[in-house]
Amino acid sequence: MANTHHAIDYIELGVTDMAATRAFYASAFGWRFTEYGPDYAGIVAPDGDGEVGGLNTERAPGRTGPLVLLYSEDLDATVSAVTAAGGQVVDGPYDFPGGRRFHFTDPSGNELGVWASA
């Protein structure tokens, strides 16, 4: 995995329950993880080459930090996957100038967003 100068390289989410949070992201988005022990799991890059982030039980989760946005080719299907996996939709879906999006919280209380182009 190549790194790009001055680009976002890695996102780390604080979690309260590693097993529940990993199960949520695996079920809702198909994410895979690298195990680093009970307090940390790396988020495997979509192409399987390296990692794009991590889950960390030593960081406090919450909704007040930077907002991570994921892209979806089918926003309504993603809303369904998030709720079926145990996530809580907290805003939307709603239209914005570039398309539609919604925000959700994971089992640890982290807020993320998902958007789709118009």
Buried (B, 14 or more C-beta within 10 A) or exposed (E): EEEEEEEEEEEEBBBBBBEEBBBBBEBBBEBBBEEEEEEBBBBBEEEEEBBBBBBBBEBBBEEEEEEBEBEBEEBEEBBEBBEEBBBEBEEBBEEEEEBBBBBBBBBBBBBBBBBBEE
